[in-house]
């Protein structure tokens, strides 16, 4: 190994926090990088959660990496339809394996710009019954 490559032992997920803007009801793709500096090969578990409960997040369940290697992977974060401008969708990406763990946050601010599709409210028909 190169002595100038003095990376402390660990598992590294790119970006502590990622911030962006989005329209309501849109799926956003975010590219992360997972780097294995644990000293051994491994299959690393990935977990996802939307801490604001107003969207969905998904990505690969596991990534295999050899020692001192890294790999890009894609995470999809979708905001629920009809969120209002100013609301935030926050997600956590967590990687773990070989005794190490790392995590990253994604925060998306909802905007209501001309290029955003407008919210389509749907109402269920109300049926009145008389007894």
N, C-alpha and C positions, 0 to 999 in steps of 0.2 A: 504494500500500500504506500501511497504517497504521504510522506510526513507532513506535507502542507495541508493535507486533507484531515484536519483535526476536528472532526465533528464529534461531539460528545455522544456516548452510547444513547440510543433512543429510537423511537418511532416518530416520524415527523409528518404531520399533515399540513400542507401548504396553507398559509394565511390564517392568522388567529381570528380575524373577523373580515367578512366580505360584505360590502354595502352596495345597494343599487336601488333603482326605482323601477316600478312596473305598473301595468294597468290591472284592474280587477279581472279575475278569471283567466289569467295568462300563465302558461307554464314556462318557467325560466330554466335554462341550462347553465350550470356552473361547473367549470373544470377545476378539479383538485389534483394535487400530486401527493402521493404517499411514498415516503422514503424510509427504507429499512437500514438503520444503523445499529441494530440490536446485536450484531456479531454472529448471527446465524440466519439461515434461511427460515422462512415461515409462511404460514397462511394466516393472514391478518383479518380479523372480524371487523366489519363496518356496521354501524347502527345509526339510525336517523330519527329525529323527532322534531315536530313543529311545536315549539314551546308556547306559541300564542293560540293554538287550536283553531286557526282560521285558514288552513291550507293543508297540502300534502307534500311529502318529500320522499324521494326514493333514489336508490343507486345500487351498486353491486353489494352483495352480502359479504363477500370475501375477496381478497386479492392475495395471490401468492407472489412473494418476492424473494430473490436470492439475497445473500448478504451484500450490503453496500450498493443496492440497486433501488431504483424508484420507478413509479409508473403513474401516468395520468389516468384519471377516471372521471366520469361525468355524473353529476347529481342533478336531478330535476326537482325544482321547487315550484309548486303551483299555488296561486292564491285562490281562495274561494270566490265564486261569482258574487257580484254586487257589494264588494267591500267599498267603503267610502274613501275618498281622498284623505290622506293623512294617517290612515290606519297602517300598521306595520305587520308584516309576516316575518316571524323569526324562527329559524331552524338551527338545529345542532347536528353536526356530523362528528361521529366518534369512531376512532380506530383503536384497535387493541390487539396485542399478541406478543409472544416471547417475553412476557413480564413488563411490557411497556404500553403506554397509551398516550393518545393526543386527541385534541378536539378542535373544532372550528365552528364559528357562528356565521350564519348568513342572515342579514337583515334587509328586507325589501320594503321601501315606502310605497304605498299605493298613491298613484297620481290620477287625475282626471283631465287628460289632455285631449286635444282634437283627434289625435291618432288612436285613442283608446276606443274600443267598442263600448257602446252604452249598455248599461245593465238592463236586462229584459226581465222585469218582474212578471212572474206567472201566478195567477190566482186560481185556486181550485174553485169550481162552481159550488155555490152554497145551495143546498137543497133544504127547503123548509117543509116540515111535515106538520100537519095538524092532527091532533088526536081528538 
